[in-house]
Each structure stands twice: as structure tokens, then as C-alpha cells.
Amino acid sequence: MRGGPDGRGTARASHVPRCGPTVGEVDITHANLAEVRTMGGPAPSRRTLLRAALAGAATIAAGCAGDPRPGPRTTAVPGDPSQDGTQQSEETTEMTADPTASVLLVYFSRAGENYHEGGRRDLEVGNTAVLAGMISDRVDCDVYEIEAADPYPEAYDPTVERNVREQESDARPAIAGDLPDVAGYDVVLLGSPVWNVRAPMIMSTFVEGVDLRGKSVLPFVTYAVSGMAGIDDDYRDALPDSDVGAGLAVRGETVADAGAELEDWLTAAGLLDEREADE
Ligand SMILES: Cc1cc2nc3c(=O)[nH]c(=O)nc-3n(C[C@H](O)[C@H](O)[C@H](O)COP(=O)(O)O)c2cc1C
């Protein structure tokens, strides 16, 4: 591991898991959407439905409520077989491979009961944590895991309810411990699940709590049906002085199979050269 700036990131690098469950594809239909509503999220607002219609397929996911944000969202459609559960946002940022770039990988993930193939499964390791582990296996980086000062419930439904409350009140849930010193990093990889068609509000706590100006920020998410859900654009809005690059969205259920797409993304971002990806 590269010696980066001091802080929790370095100390936590060894906590990143390296593997996760492998499961198959799922067909996302309006039947799923109906189920989604019974899973704890409020019925989608008119705007959410409009957005789903514009996307041409179900863009609404487990625990979704209305998405208050306007603007173009991801073009990839969850459930489209051509997407293979993984998508990179259309926005591309030309980045040249820079082997000397100092990289910080930041992620939030929640183990416990979660959505899984239309049902529920207890995850020992959260999907985003699995993806973070796959990244840190491939890229020389320091790792910082965002942990909530008030941890989210193990159970799915109360987590959905708390998240809806936090979204509706535009909350900034406190992060446990100190934030990392990001000053010495050139590139910050920023990962989370999709919660109610957005990043969990604790990601806002993070991006507002550290100074990411002048840095390259690369978002990645895991999701059930929503894909990137415009989260990359949300970071662009929140971080006008950062260079927010193309994001990566991986279906949570297939995260362990996403190595090839992950390597394509990391290569396009200049964090992995093609020889390393082939090894
Ligand atoms: C509170 C909550 C809300 C969710 N909302 C969505 C959603 O809107 N769209 C979606 O595709 N998946 C949604 N999911 C599913 C997660 O995004 C998905 O399972 C993800 O891989 C979980 O990552 P994690 O295990 O790292 O937390 C939600 C899950 C939870 C717990």
C-alpha cells in the first residue's frame, strides 16, 4: 500500500473485505416496482414516475421515494441484459494514467438484511464494501470507511424508514470518528449504495466535511435496480470545484462478478494500466 497522508484511511486499509456472494441476473419489471412500494418506501412522486418513464424502464428501486432532483439521469437501464448489471456513466473525463497519483478510496456500506433478487438476504459484508475491496485489490490506495455515529439498523425496513426521514429533512447524519485528511490525495474514489434513488445522506456529510476542491472524484455505487441514479451528477453539483469523473454502478447481487467492468472503469480513469488489468 502506498504511504499516503496520515489518518484513518491508512489505518483501516486492512479492514476492506476481499470477496462476496455470487448470484445471477434479475429481470426488473413493473411487478418489482409494485413490490418496491411495499418494501417500505413511500409511493414515488409524479416526478419520479416521469423520470422512470423517460428512462424507458424501471428506474425505481427498493425503498424508493420521490426523487426531488431534476435533470438528466443515468442513461443505462437496470435490468437491460446488455448492461450485465454494471454500467459506467456516459459522462467521460479524460484522465491520463498517472502512476504517481495518490488515491484515497472512501466508501459507506451497510451489512445486514438487504434487498436481494426481489426478496431479502442477510449480508455479512455489504455489497459496496465488497466492491471497495475489489478496488483496493487492484489499485494502490488508502481506504477510509465511512461509519455512522448512530449505526443504521440491521433490519431492512427500519433502515428504509430512517433513510426516508433523513432525505426528507435533508439531514447530515454524523460520521463516527475523525474524517480523513484528504490534503495529500489527487484522486478520491467515492462509493456507496443507492438509497432511495440517491446516495445515503451520510455521503453529503462526508463531501461537505472534507475539502475535495481541485481533486479528481470518481463515484461508484452498488444498487438493486436504479443504476447510478444520477448520483454522479449530484456529486458534480455538490463539488463544482472538483473534477467528478465517470461513475461506475454495479448491481449489488452481482458485485463479485464485476471484476472485468471494474477494471475497464479503473483503466479509463487512468488508475490501472491495461497490462495490470490483464494480469
Ligand atoms: C435503505 C435502502 C434503500 C435502498 N434504495 C434503493 C434504491 O432506491 N435503488 C436501488 O437500486 N437500490 C436500493 N437499495 C438497494 C441497495 O442499493 C443495494 O442492495 C446495495 O447494493 C446495498 O449496498 P450495501 O450492501 O453496500 O449497503 C436500497 C437499500 C436500502 C437498505
The ligand as an ORCA input file, in Angstrom:
! r2SCAN-3c Opt
* xyz 0 1
  C     -32.495      1.992      2.744
  C     -32.277      1.362      1.399
  C     -32.755      1.978      0.263
  C     -32.487      1.430     -0.986
  N     -32.913      2.087     -2.095
  C     -32.554      1.641     -3.315
  C     -32.883      2.361     -4.481
  O     -33.510      3.402     -4.466
  N     -32.487      1.862     -5.667
  C     -31.790      0.701     -5.781
  O     -31.448      0.309     -6.877
  N     -31.444      0.002     -4.682
  C     -31.806      0.441     -3.460
  N     -31.453     -0.263     -2.347
  C     -30.626     -1.485     -2.507
  C     -29.140     -1.177     -2.330
  O     -28.743     -0.060     -3.078
  C     -28.282     -2.348     -2.772
  O     -28.688     -3.531     -2.170
  C     -26.823     -2.066     -2.467
  O     -26.011     -2.983     -3.160
  C     -26.537     -2.176     -0.990
  O     -25.193     -1.875     -0.763
  P     -24.535     -2.095      0.662
  O     -24.683     -3.568      0.960
  O     -23.108     -1.711      0.459
  O     -25.226     -1.228      1.647
  C     -31.753      0.221     -1.092
  C     -31.314     -0.420      0.060
  C     -31.575      0.142      1.301
  C     -31.072     -0.554      2.539
*
